[in-house]
Amino acid sequence: PSVILVMGWYFMVPKKIRDIPVFGAWGIHASMLPDYAGGAPLVWSIIKGDASTGVTLFKLGSGVDDGDIIEQREVAIEITDTIKELYEKVTLISKNILISSLLDIECLETIPQEKDKIKVYPQRSPEDGLIDLSWSKEEIFNFIRAQSSPYPGAFIELDGGERLFIEKVRIERKK
């Protein structure tokens, strides 16, 4: 084959597989690598209150999201965006990057990543949705947006072991 493309769930592709295609094995990552390598990059971007993120098409390397960059495109994170809306934005950008790169595959030039700047973030689990009520209103606001549908959600624990899930949030100023 000319190229192998890996998207979605993270797993390491062995070197013997990466070496088969003429143009290498590629991955699409929902961040502007080297930022937010690893798991749940869009969730982390919203949680941290970033104003933008992006999509990176890259050649798979031997480490976590550490291969040479083929193309990147940035996207704004609006204050009203939930994780679902952000996924929709990056999905469209991913398709466009992939199509343009495949159409120009013979002339692609890559940019090596600076390995010392790669920051790997961990995957998240449903248990990571617990809201810490000592956080600032902005931190809680961003956390809820990042954990909303299609993810299991952000929650607070109630007396008796029940969980109250919070799907939508807004901040209003007193009048």
C-alpha positions in Angstrom: 0.0 0.0 0.0 1.0 3.6 -0.5 0.0 4.8 3.0 -1.6 3.4 6.3 -3.7 5.9 8.2 -4.4 5.5 11.9 -7.2 7.5 13.6 -9.2 7.2 16.8 -8.1 5.0 19.7 -4.4 5.2 20.5 -2.2 2.2 20.0 1.4 1.7 18.9 1.9 0.5 15.4 4.9 -1.7 15.2 7.9 -0.5 13.1 7.6 -3.5 10.7 4.0 -2.3 9.8 5.0 1.4 9.6 7.7 0.5 7.1 5.4 -1.3 4.7 3.7 1.7 2.9 5.7 3.7 0.4 4.7 7.0 2.1 4.7 5.7 5.6 2.1 5.2 8.3 0.2 8.4 9.2 -1.9 9.5 12.2 -4.4 12.3 12.7 -4.3 13.9 16.1 -6.7 16.5 17.4 -4.2 19.0 18.7 -1.4 21.2 17.4 1.4 18.8 18.1 3.7 18.8 20.0 1.0 20.3 22.3 -1.4 17.8 23.9 0.1 14.5 22.7 -1.5 11.4 24.1 -5.1 10.9 25.2 -8.1 13.2 25.1 -6.4 16.3 23.6 -9.7 18.1 22.9 -10.9 17.5 26.4 -7.7 18.8 27.9 -7.8 21.9 25.6 -11.2 22.9 26.9 -10.4 22.1 30.5 -7.4 24.3 30.4 -9.4 27.2 28.8 -7.5 27.3 25.5 -8.8 29.7 22.9 -7.7 27.4 20.1 -6.6 23.9 19.2 -6.1 22.2 15.9 -5.5 19.1 13.9 -2.1 17.5 13.0 -1.5 15.0 10.3 1.8 13.3 11.0 4.0 10.3 10.2 3.8 7.7 13.0 7.1 7.5 14.9 8.3 5.2 17.6 6.8 7.2 20.5 3.5 8.8 21.5 2.4 11.2 18.7 6.1 12.1 18.0 6.4 11.6 14.3 7.2 14.2 11.6 4.4 16.7 10.9 2.8 16.5 7.5 0.3 19.3 7.9 -1.5 21.3 10.7 -4.5 23.5 10.9 -5.7 25.6 13.8 -9.3 26.0 14.9 -10.9 28.4 17.5 -12.5 27.1 20.6 -15.5 29.3 21.2 -16.5 30.0 24.8 -19.9 28.3 24.0 -18.3 25.2 22.4 -18.9 21.8 24.1 -16.7 18.8 23.4 -19.3 17.6 20.8 -19.1 20.8 18.9 -15.3 20.9 19.0 -15.2 17.3 17.7 -17.4 18.3 14.8 -15.0 21.2 13.9 -11.9 19.0 14.0 -13.5 16.2 12.1 -14.2 18.5 9.2 -10.7 19.9 9.3 -9.3 16.3 9.5 -11.1 15.3 6.4 -9.8 18.4 4.5 -6.2 17.9 5.6 -6.3 14.2 4.6 -7.8 14.9 1.2 -5.4 17.7 0.4 -2.4 15.7 1.6 -3.4 12.6 -0.4 -3.9 14.7 -3.5 -0.4 16.1 -3.1 1.2 12.9 -1.7 4.2 12.9 -4.1 5.3 16.4 -3.1 4.8 16.3 0.7 7.4 17.8 2.9 7.5 17.0 6.6 8.7 19.0 9.6 10.4 17.1 12.4 8.9 17.6 15.9 11.1 18.8 18.6 11.0 15.8 20.9 11.8 17.8 24.0 8.7 19.9 23.5 6.2 17.0 23.3 3.9 17.0 26.3 1.9 13.8 26.7 -1.4 14.0 28.5 -3.2 10.9 29.9 -6.4 9.3 28.7 -9.4 10.1 30.8 -12.0 7.8 32.4 -15.6 8.3 33.6 -14.2 8.7 37.2 -12.3 11.7 36.1 -15.6 13.7 35.7 -15.8 14.6 39.4 -16.1 18.4 39.8 -14.0 20.0 42.5 -16.2 22.7 44.0 -13.2 24.6 45.2 -12.3 25.4 41.6 -12.9 28.9 40.1 -16.2 29.4 38.2 -14.2 29.5 34.9 -12.5 26.1 35.8 -15.9 24.5 36.6 -17.4 26.0 33.5 -14.7 24.7 31.2 -14.6 21.3 33.0 -18.4 20.7 32.4 -18.1 21.7 28.7 -15.2 19.3 28.2 -16.9 16.4 29.9 -20.4 16.8 28.3 -22.0 14.5 25.8 -20.8 12.2 24.1 -18.7 11.7 27.2 -20.0 10.3 30.5 -20.2 13.8 32.0 -19.1 16.0 34.8 -20.7 15.3 38.2 -20.8 16.1 41.9 -21.3 13.5 44.5 -24.3 13.7 46.8 -25.0 12.3 50.2 -25.8 8.6 49.9 -23.3 8.0 47.1 -25.5 9.4 44.3 -24.0 11.4 41.5 -25.6 14.5 40.0 -24.4 14.9 36.4 -24.3 18.4 34.9 -24.5 18.5 31.1 -24.8 22.2 30.4 -23.5 25.3 32.2 -23.5 29.0 31.8 -22.1 31.9 33.8 -24.4 34.9 34.4 -23.3 38.2 35.9 -25.6 39.7 38.6 -27.6 42.7 37.4 
